[in-house]
Every structure is written in structure tokens, then in C-alpha cells.
Amino acid sequence: MAVKLTIELDREVDGRWIAEVPELNVLLYGDSKQDAIQQAQSAAREIVLDRIAHGELPPDSANATFDFAA
């Protein structure tokens, strides 16, 4: 079963975007909304793969899907 992860987006007063993946305690900044999303997805995939390698998640978790919350 694929892991479903949520990306929550917010914008700082200085214009930077914040992308958070609460299920993995990941918080990343990006210069644009798309940049923040890409960084969050990349980091989340790395974390999931690491947890699979350590037996913390089943191998099919590598097919993580992302939902977006504003």
C-alpha cells in the first residue's frame, strides 16, 4: 500500500514559501511555491526510502503519493 503524505503550503511575509510534510516532520523553504513543493517531495521521498531501507516501512511505501493542503 502506497503511503499518502500531505504537503501544507504557506507563505512568509518576506515572500518565501514554506512546504511542510507533517507526517514526516519535514519543513522546507522555497523561493517559489513550486520550488517549495519540489523540495518537500524530494526530501519526503528520501526519508521514505531511508525508512524502507531500515525496515520501518514496507517496500511498497516507495510509491508515496502527495495531497496538498493550503
Secondary structure, 3 states (H helix, E strand, C coil): CCCEEEEEEEECCCCCEEEEEHHHCEEEEECCHHHHHHHHHHHHHHHHHHHHHCCCCCHHHHCCEEEEEC
